Amino acid sequence: MTQWHMKSKRTKTGAIRTAARRSDKRLAWRGGDAAETEVEEQDKRKTKEGTGSTQKIKLKRAKNASVTIPGQKKTVKALILGVEENRANRLYTRRNTITKGAIIKVKIDDKEEKARVTSRPGQHGVVQAVLLEA
């Protein structure tokens, strides 16, 4: 459901804002619910219209992540097994919800590794992560 992030029609002293009533709603004032990207069997993306013919791609379901290995300076495609830790919300760990900063368990070359998410899946449409040193 769409949320509107608008200024109040009244100032803190109680006067009526005339500029706020010039136009009722604008695209720039529109917000929305969080994407809450989950680990699933198949990727699922949704697009959202933005201001000035821009589009925002929201990742709803994720299967793979682009994991950068710092020591080798290369990036590989890895299968996401689950969310190990998510400091944004402790319930996100239980629900396997991926946000920026979450620690995910990935499978690289038949080995389970941990990686920290560096992208914003709900805003960018991809999961990018950096491998953690064991």
Secondary structure, 3 states (H helix, E strand, C coil): CCEECCCCCECCCCCECCHHHCCCCCHHHEECCCCCEEECCCCEEEEEECCCCCEEEEEEEECEEEEEECCCCEEEEEEEEEEEECCCCHHHHHCCEECCCCEEEEEECCEEEEEEECCCHHHHCCCEEEECCC
